[in-house]
Amino acid sequence: MDALENIQVLCPYCGESFDTVVDTSSTQQNYVEDCQICCSPIVFDIEIDPESDTLHYVTRQENE
């Protein structure tokens, strides 16, 4: 898997989708990135399956 991967995200606040880049050099990550549409803070929970090299992610509102 490349160190950076493009993913399409659905904002949990405004419901709009946008593209963003995920750093896949670490197998587990948790970070906040603002929505590119409404600027609300989205929490990203990222996990890379080391055996299959598959990217799994969940997005949620900051206060969930």
N, C-alpha and C positions, 0 to 999 in steps of 0.2 A: 504494500500500500504506500502511496506517495505520502510525503510528510504533510502536505496540505490537500484537503479535499473540499470541493464545492458541494454544498447541500442546499436544498430548498426547504425553508422553514415557514410554518404557519404561525403567525403571531397569536398568542393566547389572549391578547387584549383586543386588538382591532379585527382579527380574523383575516388579515391580508397576508399573502405569501411573498417572500423575498429570498434572494440567494445570499448566502454567506459562506465563509471559508472556515473550516475546522482544522486545527493542527492535530494530526493523527500520530505524532511522535510519542505521545504518552497514551497508555491503554485506558486510563480512567481520568476524567476531568470533570470539574464542576466550575462554571463561571457565569458571569452576567454580561449580556450584550444588549444594547438598546435596539429596539425595533427600528428598522430603516424607514418605516412608514409613519408610525405614531410616536416614536422615541420613548416608549415605555420599556422598563427594564425586564428582560426575559432571562430566566435562569436556564442554562443549558446543562444537562447531565449527559455526558458523553462516555461511551464505553466501546473499546475495540476488542473484539474476540481475537485473541492471539493465534488460535488454531486456524480459523477460517479467514482472518483478516477482514472481518465484517464490522462495519461501523453501525452502532446502535445509539440513538439519541432520543431524549425526551426534553421538551420545552415546557415551561410552566411560568405562571405569574410569580413575581418575587415574594408575595405574601402567602403563598400556598404552603 
